[in-house]
Amino acid sequence: MKFPIIAAAALSLAACAQNPASIAPVSMGNAYASHDCRAASADLASERQTLADLESKQKGAVAGDAIGVFLVGIPVSSLTGGDVAGHIATSKGKIIGLEARVAACGGVK
């Protein structure tokens, strides 16, 4: 009788939103290699703000999932679209690519 309860708890926790710091970036390869230096610098600043906003939303999803699992056994935020882990991974990848491009430009600001 304990196994189904433990299995259900493990599945609920596995479906919870990830902490933003634990989300790995998506590789962008050389997507920004031909990007204009000033545009890369501007895009980098914009993408950093986008990432900060996404991380804030994700932290809310993590908290919502913790509360949902505690109260009803369901990670509510993950099931209702509050989990933005994919967007965070993409944004982190963009930042890495843009940082590489800005560095190749000599740190143009």
Summary of the structure (lengths in Angstrom):
residues: 109
radius of gyration: 18.3
end to end distance: 62.4
largest distance: 63.7
contacts: 301
relative contact order: 0.22
helix: 70%
strand: 0%
